């Protein structure tokens, strides 16, 4: 499948940008920014909000394909936040891209449990906190 036919892309590296993802909103416009000085991948492309907050990167294979057609990406927006739940506190991110004259893909709002957890008091996401949550739920059964 050609990259120009795909609409939804999963980002990588989001664990490094949890604070920015907590502030991000589904449907928000994003920018695709090449990062040729990236130490791990000279072809890296990151996604950022309008205030410049980095949310994550396109996977290496997608970034390589995007480099040739990045100028055709008419509208890039946050499609959906994943995770952000008591049992899975880390937040992930998917984006949508409208190519050329194609219509924009609708975004997916947070579900009520995500909204309460993500928009509530800022909590430190840690493996211990995640594991303790699972153990407590198992003990309740």
N, C-alpha and C positions, 0 to 999 in steps of 0.2 A: 504494500500500500504506500502510495506516495505521501510524503509529509504534508503536501499541500491539501490533501484530502482529509487528514486528521484534524479534529477540532479540539480535543481535550488532551492535555499533557500533564503528567505527574512530575513534580519537581523533586530534586534530591538535595540533601544537605540541610533540610529544614530544622534539624535539631539544633543547629547553631544560631537560629534566628527566631526562637520562640517568642521573645518579647514583641518583635515586629509582627509576627503572625497573630498574637493576641489582639493587636490593634487593627489588623487588616479586616476588611469587610468583603464578603462575596459580592461580586458585581463591580468591585473597584477596578479602575483602569490601572494597568501596570506598564512598565517599560522593559523591553528586552535590551540588555546591554552587554556587548561583547567585552570580555576581560582577557586580553592577550597577555597580560602580565601575571596571570594565574600560575602559581608554581607547579600545580598538579596537571593542568591541562590548558595549553595556550589557546585552544579553541573554545574555552568555557564561555557560557552566556548565562548571566544571572538576571533574575526578575526583581524589580524594585517598585515600590509604591510611588505616588506622585511626590512624596516628601523625601524620596531617596532611600527609604528603609529597604534593605535587602531581605527577600523572603526565601530565597533558595536558588538553585541552578537547574537548568535543563540537563537531563542525563546526557552523558558524553555522545552517544549515537545521535540523539535528537539535535544537540548543539551543532554537530558536524553537518547535519542535513540543513539546519536552519541558516547556517552561515551563507549559503548560496541564495536563499530566498527571504532573508530577514527583512529586506526592503519592501516585500509584498505583504507583510503582516500589517493589515489596516487597523485592527483593534485587538488589543490583548487585555484580558481582564481575569481577575481571580474568579475561577469557576466554583470552587468548593474548598472548604477547610475540612480535613479529615481528622479523626482522633479528637483530642480535646474533651475527653470523657474521664470520669473518675478511675475507671479501670485501664484507660489508655490515655494518659495525660499529654503526651507529646502531640503537637499539632503538625499535620502534614498539609500539603497544598497542591491543588490541581489548577491549571490555567486553561483558558480557551483562547483560540486565535481565530479571528475572522480574516480570511485571505481575500485579497483583491476586492471584488464587488459582492462577495458572498455575505449573507446575513449573519449577524452575531448569534452565537449559541447562548441560550438562556443559562444563567447561573443558578446554583442551588444554595438557598439560605441555610443557616445553621438550624439544626433541629433543637427543640426546647432544652434537652439535656446538655447539649454542647453549649448553647447560649448561656445557660446558668453557670456552667463550669468555666468556660473561657472568659466570659465578661464579669464573673464574680471577682472576689479578691484574688490578687496575683499569688499564685502558689508555685513553689519551687518543684519542678518535675524531676523526680529522681527514681532510680530503680527501686530503692528501698520503699518509697512511698507507693509506688505501683504494686510492688510485691505485698506490702502490708494490706493494701486494699483488696487484693485477690484473696489473701488468707482470711481476712475478716468475712468476706462474702462466703467463702467455703465453710467457715465455722458456723455461719447462720443457717446453713442447710440442714 
